[in-house]
Amino acid sequence: MEPIVKLRAFDSGQSAGAEKPAMSGVEWLPACALAGVAGLEYSWRARHFAADHATIPLGWYLAFYAIFTAYPFVFRRRFAELTGPWAVAALGGVVQFPLVYRLVTAAWPNDFPGVLPALFAVPPLLGLVSLRRGATADERTRLNQLALFGGVTLLFITLIFPIQFERQWLTLGWALEGPRCSGSFTACRTRTAGGWRRLARHRFRAARAQPAVFAYHARSSTAVSTGISTATAS
C-alpha cells in the first residue's frame, strides 16, 4: 500500500512541475492577441471611421479594453506567478486610449478633455489596489505586477495636464511625473519601475530643451531660469 501512495505523490509532483513550463509557454500569448486587436482597430479607424456613427466603435474599444484588463484577474490563481498576462492587462488601456480619445474629441468635442485620461486611470488603479491585497509565492513577480499597474496609473494621471491645460500647467504636469515615478520605484524596486523613472527623466530633459518653455508670460527682456520653470527680472 505504501508504494502506491508514494507513486501517486510522485505523479502529482510531476503534474505540478509540468504545469509551470506549460503556463510559461503561453505567458505572452495575450500580448500577441492585444497586438492583433490593436492592428485591426487602428486599421479600421484609418479607413472607415465616421464621427456621425461613433457609438458602436466606442463600444467595441471599451469592450476590448475590459476583456484584456479583466482577463488575468478572472484566472488569477493560474497567472499569479507570471508577468505576461498582467503586463497585457496594464497596457491594454495604453493601446485603447488614443483610439478613444480621438473618437471622443471628434464626435463629442468638449471643454474638459482631461476627464478622459482621468477615467482611464481608474481601472489600473483598481488593479493596483487588488494586487497589493493579494500575495504570491514569488515576491519579485508581484512587485513587477505592481510596478506595471502603478506606472500606467501614473501615466494617465500625468496625461491630464497636457490634455486639459497648456503652457506652464503643461510643464508642471511633466515635472510632477518625476517624483511620482520615483515614489513608484521606491515602493516597487524592480526594473519595470526603474524604467518608468528613466522615461520620466528623459521627458523632463526634453521639456527643458523646448525653447517655448522659456517664453511663458515673459515680463521683461531678462529671463531667469530655474530648471524648467522661469521667472523674469522686474
NUTORLUM-78094 format. One record per residue (C-alpha): residue in one letter; x, y negated, z negated. Coordinates in steps of 0.05 Angstrom, whole numbers, plus 5000, padded with zeros to 4 digits. Last residue first. Example, Ala and Ser with C-alpha at 12.3 -4.5 7.8 and 13.67 -1.06 7.14 Angstrom:
S527350214857A524650904844
END
This chain:
S522331395260A527031955274T523632555303A521933235275T522233895310S520434625297I524335185329G530235135282T530134445251S531833995309V531933235302A529532865364T531832155379S527731795433S522031665386R515331955364A515332605403H508932995390Y511633655417A517733535462F522734015430V518534635443A518034435516P525334615526Q523935355511A530235685485R527835655413A521636055432A526036585466R530136645402F523836775361R521537275414H528037645407R527537655331A520337915335L522638485380R528238655331R523038685275W518439135314G524239595330G526139635256A519039865241T519940435290R526940595267T524240705197R524540345131C517040275121A515439755067T521739335081F520739405156S513439175150G515738575109S520938415163C515438475215R511137965178P517137525164G518637475239E511437425264L510536775228A515336415274W511536625336G504936375306L508235715286T510635605357L503535705383W501035225330Q506134705352R503634715423E497335135432F491835495394Q486936065404I490836535449P497836355425F495736395352I491137005352L496537415385T500237445318I494537825286F494438295346L501838455339L501438505263T496239055270V500439405323G506439395278G502639665218F499640225259L506440445285A510140325220L505140745181Q505841325229N513441285225L513041265149R508741895150T513742245195R519342065147E515342325087D514643025117A510043425072T504442945086A500242485043G494042075057R492041415025R497041035066L494441355129S487441115117V489740405103L493940395167G488140665207L483640115180L488939605201P489639945269P482039875279V481439155253A486938815294F482838875358L477538425325A482737895310P485337965381L478337795406V476837235357G482536825386P478336695447F474236175407D471835635455N468036105501P468236425570W463537025578A464837395643A471937175660T474437085589V471137725567L473838135625R480837855619Y481038005544V478038705552L483138915604P489038595568F486738935503Q486039645529V493339845531V495139515465G488939825434G491140515453L498040385423A496140605352A492441225374V497941405423A503241335369W498841755322P498442315374G505942305384T508342285312L507042985286E506743285215A499543105202F497143295271R493343925252R490743645187R488443005220F484543315277V478942785276F484042255254P488542435313Y482942305364A479841685333T484241175368F484341525435I476841605436A475240905409Y479540565461F476540985517A469640785494L471540055488Y474040035560W468040425585G463139945551L466839345579P466339665647I458739705640T457639005613A461838635665H456938625723D456937885742A464437835728A465938315784F471538825781H472339285841R479439275867A484139025812R479539275757W479239975786S486840015790Y487539765718E482640275692L485440865731G492540715711A490440635638V486741305640G492841655667A497541335617L492941505560A492542225582C500042275588A500641985518P495542485493L500243035518W505842775473E505243295417V503343865463G509944245456S510544035383M503944395369A506445045399P513144975363K509344885297E504345455307A509745975316G512145895245A505145955217S503946585259Q510646885237G509046745164S502247075171D505447685204F510547735147A505047695095R501348245131L507548685133K508848565059V501748775042I502349395085P509049575052E505749524983M500050005000
END
